[in-house]
Structures are given as C-alpha cells and as structure tokens.
Amino acid sequence: MRLLILALSVLGVLVSSDAAKADRRVAFVVGNGTYQNATPLPSPPIDATSMAGLLRNAGFDVVEGINLTRDKMTERLLEFGKKTQGADVAVFFYAGHGIAIDGINYLLPVDADIKSEIDIKLGNAINVDLTLDQTMNAAKVKLVFLDACRDNPFAAKIKATADTRGVSVQTGLAEMKSGEGTLIAFAGGPGQTALDGEVGTNSPFTRALLVHITQPAVEIQQAMTQVRGQVYEQTRRAQLPWGYTNLIGAVYLNPVAAPAAAAVAGNPQGSAASAASEVELEFWRSIKDSNRVGELSAYLTSYPNGQFKSIALARIASLENGPGTTTRNLSKPVDPVMIFTEEATQETEDQIGLNKARRKDVQRRLTGLGFDTKANGKFDETTRAVITRWQGARGYPQTGFLNTLQHKALLAEIVPTARASSSASGESAEAAPRRRRGGGGARHHRGVGGPVGLIGGVVGGLFGRR
C-alpha cells in the first residue's frame, strides 16, 4: 500500500508539472521612459526588460516593447490580443506615465502631446479599460500590473483649458473594476504617486514584483501581499501598493508539487527546492552574457542569495564605467570569491581612504538598503553595528569594518529610489524622490467603491489594508 501511495504521489507531481508547462501563458510588457513632451523617466525601460525576462522564464510568450509611440503601442496590443485567445493566463505589465481624466485611466506613449482633454479622447493616449477589455477578455486568468502612478505631467495644461467645464484631472490613476478572473495591482494607493528608480535601477514596485510573483508554490495573492510589504518598508512608508481581485481559485505563476504530495514521498521540501533551482538556472542562462546592468540587477533582486550572486555583482561592477550615479559608482570588478572570505579590519577600512563625505555616503546607502543609521560621517558604535548586520545579511565576514571589496559591493547595490535621491541631494530620508508621472501611484479600478472591499465574491483591497 505504501508503495502504491508513493507511486501515485510521484505520478501526481509529474502530472501537475506537465500541466503547468502545458498552460498557455501570454504577457504584454511595455516600459515607456524617453518621453518627447514630458520629463523622461529612468526606470520604466529597465522595469520592462527585467519583467519580460522573468515572465519568459516562467513560461510566458511575451509581447515586449520599450519606449513605444502611439502607433507602435497599438501594434503590440493587437499582437497581444490575438495571442490571448484561449490563453490560460494573461499578464499585462506597464511602466511609465499614466493619467486619469474624469475617472478614466490612460497610459501615455512616448510621443504623447497632451494640451487638452480633447487630445486624450481623440487618441493621443491609451484607454486602459478599453484596452484590457479588448485584449484580455478571452483569457481565463488576467493579471494586470500598472507601475504608472507618477504625477500627471500634463495636468496643468489640461486644467488650464478645462476650468470652465469642470473636467476632473486626478492625481495618479482612478479606481477600476476587476472583472471575473482578474487581478489588478497598482504601484500606489488611491490618490498617491509612486516612486521611480534612479538610472539603471528598477522602481520599488517592479523590484518587489520581480522578487515575489514567481516564487515557487506561492499563490499570486499571497505574493502581492509580500510585494506590498516590501515596497512599504523600502520606501519608509512613502508608498503603499494597492489592488483589487476577483480571481476564482488559486493562481501560481511558478507552480510546484503540492506540499502534501511531497510529504508522502518523504521529501517535503525537495520538489520546491528543485523547481526553484531550475527556475533560477534558467533565469541566469537568459542574462548571463548580458551587458545590461538592469538585467543583472533583476537577477540579484529575484535571487538575493542566488548561486550566481557573486558573478552578477562582479559583472555589474565591471560595467560601471565613468562617472558614478547615486546608486553605483564602481569602475573595477568585485572579486567574486574574496568578498565572501576576506575579513575586514580597521586597517583595511583605513586603506579605502573614507573621508567624512564618503562615510556619510556609506551611511546613507546602508539606510537606503533598510539598515537604518544616522548619516553623520562618523563610524561610531551604532554604525559599526549596522555594518555588521549588513555584512551578515550579505554573507560576508561580520566584523563591523569594511574592506575595499565590501565597499565596492555596497556601492554596487541598488538603493531604493527614496533613499538614493536623498543621498544625491542631501535631503532627509523622508524627502520625496523623483516620482513617476501619471498612472501608477494611485491606481484604482473604476466601479469599486474606493478602498472598500467588494461584496459578492470580489475581494477589495487585495493586499490587506491597514
């Protein structure tokens, strides 16, 4: 009997794995940043590239676009709409500017030139509700991620021409309704704007999506709760993602054997670990020869303790040529072996030659990465304790002092936007950094009564409100 149960369990694992691979998965991924008539955004192209790679590794047929004009966006949407016919899962990801006029949300192509309400309604922008209805309606499961909560870049012009007609120009995106089998997630809550990333980095929202949505055996709504928590923490409560869902049943972007089946086989964690390893390996293979910092950073974001972490760090460091930014300024590679073995001492730290300004930069970066300390330019007992915690979290020898390799690795890490902007400008950690314009910050779904939970099976406030 035991052998029979074991055989059936193994068969169940194989069947579920084959079924997952047989699912038809389609994704639309676009990042618009080089706007011709609005302030450019640094992160959306990086965000879209990272997300496209992640979804391909999860078995999606990806329709991808970077810095698309109105015509090119329409072409990609038509292609996406054809591919979603009969699809089991369809994902829609957009990063860039978005606006809300009279309760209707619009995404902005890079050639959008909005001077009045009429420019929007005559086709200079992409109507979100209409687009999702036309392109995703035939899919069984629909997942929508809108990283477009920046401030409206054309708000002043629209208001100037619409004052006498009472046109409503909103901050962020308007509420939207999630139809059957749909999850919609916004980078920010109602009426809020979302933070953009620095050049070469992901936005806080996309960074969190990359970490959580394809975790092995993690259901998508659980993953989004984790996304919400990460963004809220990393932005020091400056940004709180929001969403609505009307999913029917559990949805996994990276399904593995059920825990019960694995337990019967006598290995409750082996299947999940194996699946995780395979997914990571595929991810690494897809970007291992890349010369794009964003793609390598996406790997580190998804697998902070991955098998190829040291190689990715070294590659990022070697790609950092010329003047540094507020998040990275390395010109030489980090030794992928020595960094995890060489202990730092007061002597090795002195060799770096950190003056007061550079010590402040180290403190700001540590704070930006979640290891809060005061940026006073003094490596006192408190700062030493923070450095020790950072070293422990990265797998480095914990001494409280830095050496050249660790210092380089710290400078190579992606600092969340809120902290990076503060480091560059000298503002306090709470100062608001550059924000993405339009749709993305406060994106809600039309027809939903604000942040109130939907009744009759529609769960409002996907991420568990506080």
Backbone torsions as a table, in degrees:
resi	resn	phi	psi	omega
1	MET	NA	-42.3	179.6
2	ARG	-60.5	-41.9	179.6
3	LEU	-63.6	-37.2	179.4
4	LEU	-64.5	-44.9	179.7
5	ILE	-62.6	-43.1	179.6
6	LEU	-61.7	-44.1	-179.0
7	ALA	-63.4	-43.4	179.1
8	LEU	-64.3	-37.0	-179.6
9	SER	-65.0	-46.4	179.2
10	VAL	-62.4	-41.0	177.8
11	LEU	-60.8	-40.5	179.1
12	GLY	-62.5	-39.2	179.1
13	VAL	-63.1	-46.6	-178.0
14	LEU	-64.4	-42.0	-179.8
15	VAL	-63.5	-45.5	-178.8
16	SER	-64.5	-36.2	179.1
17	SER	-66.8	-44.8	179.1
18	ASP	-63.5	-37.9	-178.8
19	ALA	-64.9	-39.4	-179.7
20	ALA	-63.2	-41.6	-179.0
21	LYS	-69.8	-26.8	-177.4
22	ALA	-79.8	-16.7	178.9
23	ASP	-57.1	139.0	173.9
24	ARG	-87.1	117.4	-176.8
25	ARG	-123.6	129.4	-177.8
26	VAL	-131.9	143.1	-180.0
27	ALA	-138.0	144.4	172.2
28	PHE	-112.0	120.6	-176.3
29	VAL	-131.7	116.4	-179.1
30	VAL	-136.1	137.0	174.6
31	GLY	-129.3	117.6	-179.9
32	ASN	-109.6	122.3	-178.1
33	GLY	-133.2	-32.6	-176.1
34	THR	-89.5	70.7	-178.1
35	TYR	-72.2	138.9	-177.6
36	GLN	-83.3	-27.8	-175.5
37	ASN	-125.1	19.7	178.3
38	ALA	-150.0	166.2	-179.8
39	THR	-60.2	126.4	178.5
40	PRO	-62.5	154.0	178.1
41	LEU	-117.1	129.8	-175.3
42	PRO	-75.9	-31.7	-168.4
43	SER	-86.6	-35.5	-172.7
44	PRO	-50.8	-44.2	177.9
45	PRO	-61.4	-39.5	176.9
46	ILE	-65.6	-43.1	179.9
47	ASP	-58.7	-46.5	-177.5
48	ALA	-66.9	-41.2	178.6
49	THR	-61.8	-44.2	179.8
50	SER	-64.7	-44.6	-177.9
51	MET	-66.9	-39.6	179.0
52	ALA	-61.0	-43.4	178.4
53	GLY	-63.6	-42.3	179.4
54	LEU	-61.4	-46.0	-176.8
55	LEU	-70.4	-35.6	175.9
56	ARG	-61.1	-41.2	179.0
57	ASN	-67.7	-19.9	177.6
58	ALA	-93.6	11.1	173.9
59	GLY	92.2	16.6	-179.1
60	PHE	-91.5	142.9	168.5
61	ASP	-86.5	109.1	-169.6
62	VAL	-100.7	126.7	169.2
63	VAL	-96.2	110.7	-168.1
64	GLU	-117.1	148.9	176.6
65	GLY	-155.0	141.0	178.5
66	ILE	-124.7	129.6	176.8
67	ASN	51.5	61.4	-175.6
68	LEU	-92.6	140.8	171.2
69	THR	-77.4	174.9	179.7
70	ARG	-57.3	-46.4	-178.0
71	ASP	-65.2	-43.0	-179.3
72	LYS	-67.5	-37.5	177.2
73	MET	-63.0	-40.6	178.7
74	THR	-62.9	-42.0	178.1
75	GLU	-59.4	-46.3	-179.5
76	ARG	-64.7	-38.8	-179.7
77	LEU	-66.3	-38.6	177.4
78	LEU	-63.7	-42.7	177.6
79	GLU	-62.1	-45.0	179.2
80	PHE	-61.1	-44.8	-179.2
81	GLY	-59.7	-38.1	178.7
82	LYS	-67.2	-39.5	-176.5
83	LYS	-74.0	-22.5	-178.0
84	THR	-79.7	-8.4	-179.8
85	GLN	-60.5	112.4	179.7
86	GLY	78.4	9.4	-179.8
87	ALA	-70.8	146.7	177.5
88	ASP	-76.8	-40.7	179.5
89	VAL	-136.9	132.2	174.9
90	ALA	-124.9	132.6	179.3
91	VAL	-116.8	135.5	176.1
92	PHE	-120.7	115.4	179.1
93	PHE	-123.2	128.1	177.1
94	TYR	-135.1	133.3	173.6
95	ALA	-126.9	131.9	-178.6
96	GLY	150.4	-161.9	179.2
97	HIS	-79.6	145.0	174.8
98	GLY	-150.4	152.7	-178.8
99	ILE	-136.9	161.2	177.3
100	ALA	-126.6	123.6	178.5
101	ILE	-125.3	122.4	179.9
102	ASP	52.1	41.0	175.1
103	GLY	79.7	6.1	178.8
104	ILE	-113.7	134.9	-177.4
105	ASN	-94.7	143.4	179.1
106	TYR	-135.1	142.4	173.8
107	LEU	-101.0	145.1	-173.0
108	LEU	-107.2	118.9	170.9
109	PRO	-66.4	165.7	-175.6
110	VAL	-70.4	-18.7	179.2
111	ASP	-97.9	10.7	-179.4
112	ALA	-62.1	133.1	176.6
113	ASP	-132.0	92.0	-172.6
114	ILE	-99.1	113.0	177.4
115	LYS	-109.4	-19.3	-178.7
116	SER	-156.5	172.4	178.4
117	GLU	-59.1	-35.6	-177.2
118	ILE	-64.6	-35.9	178.7
119	ASP	-59.1	-36.6	179.8
120	ILE	-70.2	-49.3	-174.2
121	LYS	-72.8	-16.2	177.9
122	LEU	-92.4	2.9	170.4
123	GLY	115.9	8.4	177.9
124	ASN	-74.0	-14.3	-179.7
125	ALA	-128.9	165.8	-177.2
126	ILE	-101.4	117.5	178.4
127	ASN	-70.0	116.6	-173.8
128	VAL	-65.6	-49.0	-177.3
129	ASP	-59.7	-47.1	-179.6
130	LEU	-63.3	-42.1	-178.9
131	THR	-61.9	-48.6	-179.2
132	LEU	-64.3	-38.7	-179.7
133	ASP	-65.0	-40.4	-175.7
134	GLN	-79.6	-29.4	-173.7
135	THR	-100.9	-24.5	-172.5
136	MET	-117.1	-2.7	-172.5
137	ASN	-59.4	-31.5	-175.5
138	ALA	-83.4	-9.0	-179.9
139	ALA	-80.7	149.9	-179.1
140	LYS	-73.1	-43.6	179.0
141	VAL	-121.8	131.5	-176.4
142	LYS	-124.1	119.8	-179.8
143	LEU	-117.9	122.8	-175.7
144	VAL	-120.4	125.3	178.9
145	PHE	-122.8	116.2	-176.9
146	LEU	-114.1	101.8	177.2
147	ASP	-98.7	68.4	-172.4
148	ALA	-143.0	40.5	-175.8
149	CYS	-94.9	26.0	180.0
150	ARG	-72.1	169.3	178.2
151	ASP	-64.7	148.9	179.9
152	ASN	-67.7	114.5	-175.7
153	PRO	-74.2	-14.4	-177.8
154	PHE	-114.2	12.3	-174.2
155	ALA	-57.5	-46.0	-176.4
156	ALA	-61.7	-43.3	-179.8
157	LYS	-64.5	-43.0	-178.3
158	ILE	-64.8	-44.9	-179.8
159	LYS	-63.0	-37.5	-177.8
160	ALA	-63.6	-30.1	-178.5
161	THR	-99.2	-0.4	-173.8
162	ALA	-126.9	7.4	-176.1
163	ASP	-57.2	-37.4	-175.4
164	THR	-80.2	-9.2	-177.6
165	ARG	-111.2	3.5	174.5
166	GLY	65.6	33.7	178.2
167	VAL	-72.0	133.5	-179.5
168	SER	-91.1	115.5	176.7
169	VAL	-109.5	113.0	-171.3
170	GLN	-95.4	159.6	170.8
171	THR	-84.8	128.2	-177.7
172	GLY	72.0	-157.8	-178.7
173	LEU	-100.4	159.3	-179.6
174	ALA	-86.4	167.9	178.2
175	GLU	-64.7	148.6	178.5
176	MET	-134.6	160.0	-179.6
177	LYS	-101.5	134.9	176.7
178	SER	-95.4	117.4	179.8
179	GLY	-77.1	-179.3	-177.6
180	GLU	-59.5	131.7	178.6
181	GLY	73.5	23.2	-174.6
182	THR	-123.1	141.7	170.1
183	LEU	-124.7	129.6	176.1
184	ILE	-122.6	128.0	-177.6
185	ALA	-125.0	133.3	178.7
186	PHE	-109.8	149.6	179.0
187	ALA	-67.5	-25.7	-179.3
188	GLY	-138.0	167.5	-178.6
189	GLY	-80.9	-179.1	-178.0
190	PRO	-55.5	127.1	176.2
191	GLY	73.0	7.3	-179.3
192	GLN	-103.6	159.2	172.8
193	THR	-106.2	159.8	-177.5
194	ALA	-111.2	149.5	-178.9
195	LEU	-78.5	141.2	174.0
196	ASP	-94.3	167.9	176.6
197	GLY	-97.2	171.0	173.6
198	GLU	-78.4	171.5	179.4
199	VAL	-57.1	130.2	177.5
200	GLY	84.7	5.1	-178.7
201	THR	-126.1	161.6	174.6
202	ASN	-82.7	156.2	172.7
203	SER	-69.7	160.6	178.7
204	PRO	-57.0	-40.4	-177.3
205	PHE	-67.8	-49.6	179.9
206	THR	-63.9	-39.2	178.5
207	ARG	-57.0	-43.2	-179.9
208	ALA	-69.2	-38.2	176.6
209	LEU	-60.0	-43.6	-179.1
210	LEU	-61.2	-33.7	-179.0
211	VAL	-74.3	-39.3	-163.6
212	HIS	-108.3	-31.8	-166.4
213	ILE	-72.8	-19.4	177.4
214	THR	-112.9	24.5	174.2
215	GLN	-62.7	139.8	-179.8
216	PRO	-59.1	130.2	173.9
217	ALA	61.9	23.4	176.2
218	VAL	-106.2	120.1	-179.4
219	GLU	-67.0	146.4	-170.0
220	ILE	-60.3	-36.0	-179.3
221	GLN	-71.6	-34.0	173.9
222	GLN	-66.7	-40.7	178.6
223	ALA	-61.3	-40.1	-178.7
224	MET	-69.6	-30.0	173.6
225	THR	-64.0	-39.9	177.4
226	GLN	-67.6	-37.3	176.7
227	VAL	-60.4	-47.0	-178.8
228	ARG	-58.7	-44.9	-179.1
229	GLY	-64.6	-41.0	-178.3
230	GLN	-65.6	-45.7	-178.9
231	VAL	-63.9	-42.7	-178.7
232	TYR	-61.2	-40.5	-178.6
233	GLU	-73.9	-45.9	-174.9
234	GLN	-70.5	-24.1	177.6
235	THR	-97.8	10.8	179.3
236	ARG	53.9	47.7	176.6
237	ARG	67.5	16.9	178.7
238	ALA	-83.2	-19.1	-176.7
239	GLN	-141.7	130.4	-179.4
240	LEU	-129.4	104.9	179.2
241	PRO	-57.9	155.4	-176.3
242	TRP	-140.7	161.5	177.9
243	GLY	-174.0	171.1	176.2
244	TYR	-136.1	151.4	-179.9
245	THR	-145.6	146.5	172.8
246	ASN	-136.6	42.1	178.7
247	LEU	-70.2	146.4	177.5
248	ILE	-114.4	104.0	-176.7
249	GLY	93.3	172.0	-177.6
250	ALA	-81.2	143.9	179.9
251	VAL	-126.5	126.5	179.4
252	TYR	-122.9	125.3	174.6
253	LEU	-82.3	-16.4	176.7
254	ASN	-138.2	73.6	-177.3
255	PRO	-71.9	144.9	172.9
256	VAL	-134.0	-179.7	-179.2
257	ALA	-58.4	142.2	178.4
258	ALA	-62.0	143.0	-178.5
259	PRO	-53.9	-38.3	-177.0
260	ALA	-64.2	-44.3	-179.9
261	ALA	-63.5	-41.2	179.7
262	ALA	-64.7	-36.6	-179.1
263	ALA	-65.5	-39.6	179.1
264	VAL	-62.1	-35.5	-179.6
265	ALA	-75.6	-3.1	176.3
266	GLY	86.3	12.0	-179.6
267	ASN	-143.3	82.1	-172.5
268	PRO	-64.6	-19.8	-176.3
269	GLN	-120.3	-8.5	-174.9
270	GLY	-61.0	-44.3	-177.3
271	SER	-63.4	-45.4	-179.1
272	ALA	-63.0	-42.6	-178.7
273	ALA	-64.6	-41.1	-179.7
274	SER	-64.0	-43.1	179.6
275	ALA	-63.6	-41.4	180.0
276	ALA	-61.3	-42.0	-179.1
277	SER	-62.3	-43.1	-179.3
278	GLU	-65.0	-42.5	-180.0
279	VAL	-63.9	-43.2	179.2
280	GLU	-62.8	-43.4	-178.9
281	LEU	-61.3	-43.0	179.2
282	GLU	-64.6	-40.9	177.9
283	PHE	-58.4	-49.1	-177.1
284	TRP	-63.5	-41.6	179.5
285	ARG	-58.8	-35.5	-176.3
286	SER	-72.0	-20.9	-176.3
287	ILE	-125.9	2.3	-172.1
288	LYS	-62.4	-26.8	179.2
289	ASP	-101.8	9.9	-176.2
290	SER	-73.4	147.2	173.3
291	ASN	-108.7	19.4	179.8
292	ARG	-103.6	121.7	-179.9
293	VAL	-59.5	-38.4	-178.4
294	GLY	-59.2	-40.1	-179.1
295	GLU	-70.8	-40.7	177.4
296	LEU	-66.6	-37.4	177.8
297	SER	-66.0	-34.6	178.5
298	ALA	-62.5	-37.6	176.9
299	TYR	-63.2	-46.7	-179.7
300	LEU	-63.5	-34.9	178.3
301	THR	-67.3	-42.9	-179.1
302	SER	-73.9	-32.7	-177.4
303	TYR	-132.8	73.6	-176.4
304	PRO	-59.2	-23.9	177.3
305	ASN	-120.8	33.0	-175.1
306	GLY	-69.5	168.5	-177.7
307	GLN	-64.2	-26.4	-174.7
308	PHE	-110.9	22.4	-177.5
309	LYS	-57.0	-49.3	-175.6
310	SER	-63.9	-37.8	179.7
311	ILE	-66.8	-42.4	179.7
312	ALA	-62.8	-42.8	178.3
313	LEU	-61.4	-43.0	-179.7
314	ALA	-64.3	-41.2	179.8
315	ARG	-64.9	-42.7	178.4
316	ILE	-60.4	-45.2	-179.2
317	ALA	-61.6	-40.7	-177.7
318	SER	-70.6	-24.9	179.8
319	LEU	-81.2	-15.0	-178.5
320	GLU	-80.4	94.3	-177.1
321	ASN	-111.5	145.5	175.9
322	GLY	76.7	-158.4	-175.8
323	PRO	-60.0	135.2	179.3
324	GLY	-79.8	165.2	174.4
325	THR	-103.8	-172.8	-179.7
326	THR	-73.4	-11.3	-178.9
327	THR	-111.0	-25.1	178.3
328	ARG	-147.0	137.3	175.9
329	ASN	-147.5	40.2	-179.5
330	LEU	-95.6	148.6	176.1
331	SER	-123.3	-8.2	179.2
332	LYS	-121.6	146.6	-178.0
333	PRO	-69.2	152.9	175.2
334	VAL	-89.4	131.3	179.2
335	ASP	-62.7	118.1	-174.0
336	PRO	-71.8	-13.0	-179.4
337	VAL	-104.8	-50.8	-174.4
338	MET	-61.0	-31.5	-175.8
339	ILE	-61.7	-27.8	-178.5
340	PHE	-93.4	-1.9	-176.7
341	THR	-124.6	-29.9	-174.7
342	GLU	-79.6	119.7	179.9
343	GLU	-77.8	145.1	178.9
344	ALA	-99.1	146.4	179.6
345	THR	-135.3	177.5	175.6
346	GLN	-59.3	-36.8	-179.5
347	GLU	-65.5	-46.1	-179.6
348	THR	-65.4	-33.1	179.0
349	GLU	-69.9	-38.7	178.6
350	ASP	-62.1	-31.2	-178.7
351	GLN	-68.3	-21.9	179.0
352	ILE	-69.9	-31.3	179.9
353	GLY	76.4	48.5	-178.5
354	LEU	-82.0	113.7	172.4
355	ASN	-85.0	-176.1	-175.5
356	LYS	-60.7	-42.1	-179.2
357	ALA	-63.7	-41.0	-179.5
358	ARG	-72.7	-31.9	175.0
359	ARG	-66.4	-38.2	176.4
360	LYS	-62.2	-39.8	179.2
361	ASP	-62.4	-41.6	176.7
362	VAL	-60.3	-44.7	-179.2
363	GLN	-64.5	-40.4	178.8
364	ARG	-65.5	-40.2	179.9
365	ARG	-65.6	-41.2	177.4
366	LEU	-61.0	-43.1	177.7
367	THR	-62.8	-42.6	179.2
368	GLY	-62.5	-27.9	179.6
369	LEU	-89.2	3.8	176.6
370	GLY	100.2	4.4	178.6
371	PHE	-106.6	79.4	-169.4
372	ASP	-61.8	131.2	173.4
373	THR	-155.2	159.0	-177.6
374	LYS	-80.8	131.8	-179.4
375	ALA	-86.2	79.0	-178.8
376	ASN	-110.7	1.1	178.9
377	GLY	78.2	6.2	179.0
378	LYS	-117.0	128.0	177.5
379	PHE	-88.2	75.1	-178.9
380	ASP	-84.0	-170.7	-176.4
381	GLU	-60.7	-39.2	179.7
382	THR	-63.4	-45.7	179.8
383	THR	-64.8	-39.4	178.2
384	ARG	-59.7	-40.2	179.1
385	ALA	-65.1	-38.3	179.1
386	VAL	-67.4	-42.0	177.4
387	ILE	-60.8	-40.1	178.5
388	THR	-61.2	-43.3	179.2
389	ARG	-64.8	-40.9	178.2
390	TRP	-62.9	-43.7	178.9
391	GLN	-60.8	-42.9	179.7
392	GLY	-62.8	-39.8	-179.3
393	ALA	-68.6	-23.8	-177.9
394	ARG	-99.5	-4.8	179.5
395	GLY	85.1	16.0	178.5
396	TYR	-90.9	157.7	174.9
397	PRO	-56.9	130.4	-173.6
398	GLN	-91.5	100.4	-179.9
399	THR	-122.5	-17.2	-176.6
400	GLY	85.9	-5.4	176.4
401	PHE	-114.0	163.3	179.9
402	LEU	-110.2	152.5	166.6
403	ASN	-120.4	177.9	-174.9
404	THR	-59.3	-43.0	-178.0
405	LEU	-66.1	-44.9	179.5
406	GLN	-64.9	-38.5	178.6
407	HIS	-62.5	-42.2	177.7
408	LYS	-63.1	-42.7	-179.8
409	ALA	-62.9	-40.1	178.5
410	LEU	-61.6	-43.9	179.7
411	LEU	-67.6	-23.3	-179.1
412	ALA	-82.2	-16.5	-177.4
413	GLU	-71.1	147.5	178.9
414	ILE	-79.7	118.6	178.6
415	VAL	-90.7	131.4	176.5
416	PRO	-51.2	145.9	-171.4
417	THR	-51.6	-44.9	-176.2
418	ALA	-57.2	-40.1	-178.7
419	ARG	-78.6	-37.7	-177.8
420	ALA	-63.2	-42.6	179.8
421	SER	-63.2	-39.8	179.6
422	SER	-63.6	-39.2	-179.4
423	SER	-63.7	-39.2	-176.3
424	ALA	-74.2	-35.5	-173.1
425	SER	-98.5	-14.7	-177.6
426	GLY	83.2	9.5	179.2
427	GLU	-75.3	169.2	176.1
428	SER	-69.2	162.2	-177.6
429	ALA	-62.5	-25.1	-176.8
430	GLU	-85.2	-7.8	-177.2
431	ALA	-64.3	141.0	-176.4
432	ALA	-75.9	124.1	178.0
433	PRO	-82.4	-173.5	178.9
434	ARG	-55.4	136.1	-176.6
435	ARG	-118.0	146.3	178.6
436	ARG	-75.6	138.7	-174.5
437	ARG	-85.7	154.1	171.2
438	GLY	72.2	-140.3	-171.2
439	GLY	-68.9	123.1	175.1
440	GLY	157.6	-37.4	-177.1
441	GLY	-76.9	-61.9	-173.9
442	ALA	-113.9	70.5	-175.0
443	ARG	-97.5	119.1	177.8
444	HIS	-122.4	171.6	-176.2
445	HIS	-105.5	128.0	-175.8
446	ARG	-59.1	141.7	177.2
447	GLY	93.7	-8.9	179.2
448	VAL	-95.5	132.6	-175.9
449	GLY	-70.0	72.9	177.5
450	GLY	60.9	-144.9	-178.1
451	PRO	-84.1	15.3	-179.9
452	VAL	-81.9	141.4	-178.3
453	GLY	-64.4	141.1	178.4
454	LEU	-73.6	149.3	-178.3
455	ILE	-103.1	152.8	176.2
456	GLY	82.5	36.3	174.7
457	GLY	99.3	-12.1	177.9
458	VAL	-91.5	117.1	-175.7
459	VAL	-89.4	117.4	-178.8
460	GLY	-89.3	155.3	178.4
461	GLY	60.9	64.6	-174.1
462	LEU	-45.0	-35.4	-168.6
463	PHE	-97.0	17.9	175.6
464	GLY	71.8	93.5	-173.9
465	ARG	-71.0	154.6	177.2
466	ARG	-114.1	NA	NA
